[in-house]
Amino acid sequence: MLIDKITQLQQAGSKPNILVVGDLMVDHYITGSASRLSPEAPVPIVNLKGESTTLGGAGNVVQNLISLGAGVMVSGIIGNDIYGEQLIQILHADGVTTDALVVDSSRTTTVKTRVLAGSHQLLRIDREVTDQLSEDLQQQLLDRLEPLIEQADIVILSDYSKGLFSPGLTQRVIHLATAHNKKVIIDPKGLDYSKYKGAYMIKPNRKELGEAARAAKVNTLDEVKLAAQTIFAQTEAEYLVVTLSEEGMVILSELTHKLLPVKATSVFDVTGAGDTVLATIAYFMASGFEIDEACELGNHAAAIVIKEIGSATTTVEQIKEHLITRQ
């Protein structure tokens, strides 16, 4: 039984090593109260109460893996700025290996600043440069990646379309991982999935799948399966795992599919749930679980975090308890 397998994993105390290559961001929050409008323009005046920063983008995958108990290594691009320094400090405080981070002095670290009055978001300001990396920076990143790929049990590519995953670099990373017999699982973005050719698993949501496959509709399971065939032809991936929001997820190979119904009893906020699913699947696959088992547990993890407001994480023990209560 799956519960017994999780218990054995907990008792063994082993910690899988997972490498996350991705678009790292800083989420910057400015919080306060607003009770009046500015005389200068019809906008609220926010009386500042506090500021905080946390990891965003691929960093949210990292935080989910940490919460599950994985050993995490990370690679990506940051700017030569205060937010890049903050990002490294947060990662180091969480015990994450950052040897494969590369500094690009020509770009800013990606930052999303949100201004909130109480629980209401008034404004978001994005700092970002989405240009592709120079050949020199690509080579620097690959040189730093190889020793970490050798140490990793599985490799995650977390693509947020911020310039890291050009087709050429993406293919070189996948080939490098494949040469070391490491499975690559991908959270994709954009319309060109051919750059993910050779990945073991790709995890789009329903909307992303439809857009990438140029499908008119992906409402029914048959339409999802048809769109998936287009992606399999482009990527030769072993599996597609398509998240279906309130309907759960479906695991597809070229010949088979398995629908995993949603496990949630209530939904408050789906923010970051895809990152939780990705991290959970990677964690359990790296721990020796089969893909359908890992996806089932990813479904339970999503059910836990969507009950929380904002990006949330979960633990192996919480997933186990959720699995027990749903039996």
C-alpha positions in Angstrom: 0.0 0.0 0.0 1.0 3.6 -0.7 0.8 4.5 3.0 3.1 1.7 4.0 5.6 2.8 1.3 5.6 6.3 2.7 6.1 5.0 6.2 9.1 3.0 5.0 10.5 6.1 3.4 10.1 8.1 6.6 11.7 5.4 8.7 14.7 5.1 6.3 15.4 8.8 6.8 16.9 9.1 3.3 16.9 12.5 1.6 16.8 12.6 -2.2 19.0 15.2 -3.9 17.0 17.2 -6.4 18.4 19.8 -8.8 16.1 22.7 -9.8 17.1 24.6 -12.9 14.8 27.5 -13.4 13.7 31.1 -13.6 14.3 32.3 -10.0 12.4 35.3 -8.7 12.0 37.3 -5.6 8.4 38.0 -4.4 8.5 41.4 -2.6 5.5 42.4 -0.5 4.7 45.9 0.7 1.8 45.8 3.2 -0.1 48.6 4.8 -3.5 50.1 5.3 -5.5 52.5 3.0 -8.3 54.7 4.2 -8.2 57.6 1.8 -7.5 58.6 -1.8 -4.6 60.7 -2.9 -5.3 64.4 -3.8 -2.8 64.0 -6.6 -4.6 61.2 -8.5 -7.6 58.9 -7.9 -5.5 56.2 -6.2 -5.4 55.0 -2.6 -2.7 56.2 -0.2 -1.1 53.2 1.5 0.3 53.7 5.0 3.3 51.4 5.1 3.2 48.8 7.8 5.8 46.3 6.6 7.9 44.7 3.8 8.9 41.2 3.2 10.6 39.1 0.6 10.3 35.4 -0.3 11.3 33.2 -3.2 9.1 33.1 -6.3 9.0 31.4 -9.7 11.3 28.4 -9.6 12.1 29.4 -6.0 8.6 28.3 -5.0 9.5 24.8 -6.3 12.6 24.9 -4.2 10.6 25.9 -1.1 8.2 23.0 -1.7 11.1 20.6 -2.0 12.6 21.8 1.3 9.3 21.4 3.1 9.1 17.8 1.8 12.6 17.2 3.2 14.7 17.0 0.0 18.3 18.1 -0.4 18.1 20.8 -3.0 20.5 22.3 -5.5 19.6 25.2 -7.7 20.8 26.8 -10.9 19.6 29.9 -12.7 20.4 33.5 -13.5 20.3 36.5 -11.2 21.3 40.1 -11.6 24.2 41.9 -9.9 21.9 43.7 -7.5 20.5 43.7 -4.0 17.6 41.4 -4.9 20.1 38.8 -6.2 21.9 39.0 -3.0 18.7 38.6 -1.0 17.8 35.6 -3.2 21.1 33.9 -2.4 20.7 34.7 1.3 17.3 33.1 1.4 18.6 30.0 -0.4 21.6 29.6 1.9 19.4 30.0 5.0 17.4 27.1 3.7 20.5 25.0 3.1 20.2 25.1 -0.7 23.4 24.6 -2.8 23.8 27.6 -5.1 27.1 26.8 -6.8 25.4 26.8 -10.2 23.9 30.3 -9.9 25.3 32.6 -12.6 25.3 36.4 -12.3 24.4 38.4 -15.4 25.4 42.0 -14.9 23.3 43.0 -17.9 19.9 42.1 -16.3 18.1 42.7 -13.1 17.1 39.9 -10.8 13.4 39.2 -11.5 11.3 40.8 -8.8 7.5 41.0 -8.4 6.6 43.7 -6.0 3.0 43.5 -4.7 1.4 46.4 -2.8 -1.4 45.2 -0.5 -3.8 47.1 1.7 -5.1 44.6 4.2 -5.8 41.5 2.1 -6.4 43.4 -1.1 -3.7 43.6 -3.7 -3.7 47.1 -5.2 -0.7 46.9 -7.5 2.0 44.7 -8.9 5.3 46.0 -10.2 7.6 43.7 -12.2 11.3 44.1 -12.6 12.6 41.7 -15.3 14.7 41.2 -18.3 13.6 38.3 -20.5 16.4 38.4 -23.1 18.2 35.1 -23.8 21.6 34.6 -22.2 24.8 35.2 -24.1 26.7 32.2 -25.3 29.3 32.9 -22.6 26.8 32.9 -19.8 25.2 29.7 -21.2 28.5 28.0 -21.1 29.2 29.2 -17.6 25.9 27.8 -16.4 26.5 24.4 -18.2 30.0 24.1 -16.7 28.6 24.6 -13.2 25.6 22.3 -13.8 27.5 19.2 -14.7 28.8 18.3 -11.2 25.4 19.0 -9.7 23.7 16.8 -12.3 26.0 14.0 -11.3 24.9 14.4 -7.6 21.2 14.7 -8.4 18.6 11.9 -8.2 16.3 13.9 -10.6 16.4 17.2 -12.5 13.6 19.7 -12.6 13.4 22.4 -15.2 11.0 25.2 -14.0 10.3 27.5 -17.0 8.6 30.8 -16.4 9.6 32.4 -19.7 12.1 34.8 -18.2 14.9 34.2 -20.7 16.8 31.2 -19.2 15.3 28.4 -21.3 16.3 29.2 -24.9 15.8 26.2 -27.2 19.5 25.7 -27.4 20.3 25.8 -23.7 17.3 23.7 -22.8 18.4 21.0 -25.1 22.0 21.1 -23.8 20.7 20.7 -20.2 18.5 17.8 -21.1 21.2 16.1 -23.1 23.6 16.6 -20.2 21.2 15.1 -17.7 20.4 12.2 -20.1 24.1 11.5 -20.5 24.2 11.0 -16.7 21.1 8.8 -16.7 19.1 11.4 -14.8 15.4 11.8 -15.5 14.3 15.4 -16.4 10.8 16.6 -15.5 9.6 20.0 -16.8 7.1 22.6 -15.8 6.7 24.2 -19.3 5.9 27.7 -20.6 5.3 29.1 -24.0 4.2 27.6 -27.3 7.3 25.7 -28.5 7.5 22.4 -26.6 10.0 21.0 -29.1 12.8 22.6 -27.0 11.8 20.0 -24.3 12.6 17.1 -26.6 14.0 14.2 -24.6 12.5 15.0 -21.2 11.1 12.2 -19.2 8.0 14.0 -18.1 6.3 17.4 -18.9 3.6 18.9 -16.6 1.4 21.5 -18.4 -1.9 22.6 -17.1 -4.9 22.2 -19.4 -4.7 25.7 -20.8 -0.9 25.4 -21.5 -1.4 22.1 -23.2 -4.1 23.5 -25.5 -2.1 26.5 -26.4 1.1 24.5 -27.1 -0.8 21.9 -29.2 -2.7 24.6 -31.1 -5.9 22.7 -30.1 -9.2 24.4 -30.5 -10.6 22.8 -27.4 -9.2 20.7 -24.5 -12.4 20.5 -22.4 -13.0 16.7 -22.4 -10.6 13.9 -21.7 -10.6 12.9 -25.3 -9.6 16.4 -26.4 -6.8 16.4 -23.8 -5.6 13.0 -25.2 -5.7 14.3 -28.7 -3.7 17.5 -27.8 -1.2 15.3 -25.9 -0.4 13.3 -29.0 0.8 16.6 -30.7 3.1 17.2 -27.7 4.4 13.6 -27.7 5.3 14.0 -31.4 7.2 17.2 -30.7 9.0 16.1 -27.6 9.2 12.2 -27.5 8.6 12.6 -23.7 7.8 9.4 -21.8 4.9 11.1 -19.9 2.7 14.1 -19.9 1.0 15.0 -16.6 -1.8 17.4 -17.3 -3.3 19.2 -14.3 -7.0 19.8 -14.7 -7.8 22.2 -11.9 -10.9 21.1 -10.0 -11.0 17.8 -12.0 -7.6 16.6 -10.7 -4.9 15.5 -13.2 -4.3 12.9 -15.9 -1.1 10.9 -16.5 -0.6 10.2 -20.2 1.9 8.2 -22.2 1.6 7.7 -26.0 -0.4 4.5 -25.4 -2.2 4.9 -22.1 -3.8 7.4 -19.7 -4.8 7.4 -16.1 -7.2 10.0 -14.6 -6.6 11.0 -11.0 -9.7 12.8 -9.6 -9.2 15.9 -7.4 -8.7 15.2 -3.7 -9.7 18.6 -2.4 -12.7 19.1 -0.2 -12.6 22.9 -0.6 -10.6 25.4 -2.7 -9.5 28.8 -1.5 -6.5 29.7 -3.6 -4.7 27.7 -6.4 -1.7 30.1 -6.4 1.5 28.0 -6.5 -0.4 24.6 -6.5 1.4 23.6 -9.8 4.8 24.1 -8.1 3.6 22.0 -5.2 2.5 19.2 -7.6 5.8 19.4 -9.5 7.9 19.3 -6.4 5.9 16.4 -4.8 6.1 14.3 -8.0 9.9 14.9 -8.2 10.4 14.2 -4.5 8.7 10.8 -4.6 10.1 9.7 -7.9 13.6 10.6 -6.7 12.7 8.4 -3.6 12.0 5.4 -5.8 8.2 5.7 -6.2 6.6 4.9 -9.6 5.3 7.8 -11.6 1.6 7.0 -11.0 2.3 6.8 -7.2 4.2 10.1 -7.2 1.3 11.8 -9.2 -1.3 10.4 -6.8 0.7 11.9 -3.9 1.1 15.2 -5.9 -2.7 15.3 -6.2 -3.0 15.0 -2.4 -0.4 17.7 -1.9 -2.3 20.0 -4.2 -5.5 19.4 -2.2 -3.7 20.5 1.0 -2.2 23.7 -0.3 -5.2 25.0 -2.2 -7.0 25.3 1.2 -4.5 28.1 2.0 -4.3 31.7 0.8 -1.2 32.4 -1.3 1.6 30.1 -2.2 1.8 27.3 0.4 3.9 24.2 1.0 3.2 20.8 2.6 5.1 18.0 4.2 5.4 14.2 3.7 3.6 13.7 7.0 0.7 16.0 6.0 0.4 14.2 2.6 0.3 10.8 4.5 -2.4 12.0 6.8 -4.4 13.4 3.9 -4.1 10.0 2.1 -5.3 8.2 5.2 -8.4 10.5 5.7 -9.4 10.0 2.0 -9.3 6.2 2.1 
